[in-house]
Amino acid sequence: MNIYAVKVIYKYEMLRALHTLAQSFASPVISTALYFVVFGSAIGSRIEQIDGVSYGTFIVPGLMMLALLTQSIANASFGIFFPKFTGTIYELMSAPVSFIEILLGYVGAAATKSFIIGLVILATAGLFVPLDIAHPVWMLGFLILTCISFSLFGFIIGLWANNFEKLQLIPMLVITPLVFLGGSFYSVNMLPPVWQTITMFNPVVYLISGFRWSFFEVADVSVWLSLTIVLGFLGACLITVWWMFKSGYRLKQ
Amino acid sequence: MQPIVSISNLSKTYTSGFHALKDVSLDISPGEILALLGPNGAGKTTLISIICGIVNASMGSVTVGGYDIIKDYRAARGLIGLVPQELTLGAFDTVWNTLCFSRGLFGKKPNPDFLEQLLKELSLWDKKDSMLMELSGGMKRRVLIGKALSHEPSILFLDEPTAGVDVELRKDMWALVRRLRESGVTIILTTHYIEEAEEIADRVGVINKGELLLVEDKFALMHKLGKRQLIIQLEEAVDIIPTTLSTWALELSAAGDQLTYTYDPRHVNTGVAGLLRSINDAGLLLKDVETSQSSLEEIFISLVNAKP
């Protein structure tokens, strides 16, 4: 294991976040705080409790997931896309590093940043609404798994994208709608039956449901099913990245 | 002596169908400076990129320090430092940080003393805290060399190291290359500046259209393929070459005051003495005589043009 390589990549990526502190940390926290003001206070005060949880509190896991998914993807995709864009990727490709070490460095840093953002958002939410976490270990588990798996997904997007438009394409056109339609702001049970069925094809539903269960013991699907889906997604991402490095897809000619 | 880089039957065809390399075989000895000469698109960068792991070969194999570049990529790549052709550097990093990054990437533990010495050698020590985007083109080129040397490689690949740099920096680079060779580093450089190969290389490889046309000791190549010319200045201009000199392959200058005789210096009898006697017998008065040797550039052009 080339541990020095992992360290320098990780440190480089973390320093990049520190250089753009406002963009990396302040921006998602402010956005989430605004969601709490609008949905939690202004609109939420007019909505009844959902499954025995006040609306402002109910949306906390969904909002955290919204921020985690978008930040994980953005951090990891940009981290590997930028060296490709500037041409400095040559150094990574010619170095004695395996794809596992590259992943540990880039995805590890992206997941760490997302994890910190998640905790900061949780702390911010605590300022707006009362929060009790029923299963803190599960909550942390889902938080870490989500950060890692979506950072991996972002890494895949960064490897695949060969221009800035493609870098934004999937996060904007796929991920954001899936999160909004995945029960971030509502329970799936509130939808008409047809839409409930359609929603079950949205993988983000399982993610948010599991995460919400760890907070309130309230879920749209079984927590084990949620965990299986997240682990399956993580495995699929790992296999895809392995194949990309093995074949040199979008990396080597 | 075991070659430090051994290339066997290497071929590369890009997905576009372009044959960048055609069955290239080459052995490079430890401690030598090999210059790969060739026009744009000849395959020089593709060859280097395959050895360094940036491009996949279509056929053939390469070993570096005895290690296969695919099976033993860690050991092979650890021996190599690469200076790319383009000034590919991040903008928002400092000189010091980017060198630390490169050293770590190649699995070497931090060594601030070594990096300090390296930056001083490259005249970059006073710029160690400068952002990369603030540096001039010449400084960026030196930073790239510093990054390539930061992990103390045994082999240094320089892809067009002096492309677009001024004469002073070019000479600094040549001096650096010589110092590196003295420290035991094997250097492979690509260039289309013949002067560069002539100045610093031990051996010269000529590559064109993906084929390695030849690899020769620089002086042996010049000796083997280089023609020598005897240039004879006449005291008085003549209209035509006298018929008594018709057996010699002479060229008369437009002004009629200079005769040029091209000969092969490897022949036992070059004919120079006989020619001078014949000129004297023809009644022509000599003003001056000089000889000139073909440069690598002329050899290169003749080689490249010889292949269809």
Interface residues (C-beta under 8 A of the other chain):
Chain A: N2 Y4 A5 K7 V8 I9 Y12 L15 R16 H19 F82 P83 T86 G87 T88 Y90 E91 L92 M93 S94 A95 P96 V97 S98 G248 K252 Q253
Chain B: Y14 T15 C52 G53 I54 V55 N56 Y73 R74 A75 A76 R77 G78 I80 L82 P84 E86 T88 L89 G90 A91 F92 D93 N97 C100 F101 S102 R103 G104 L105 F106 G107 K108 K109 P110 K147
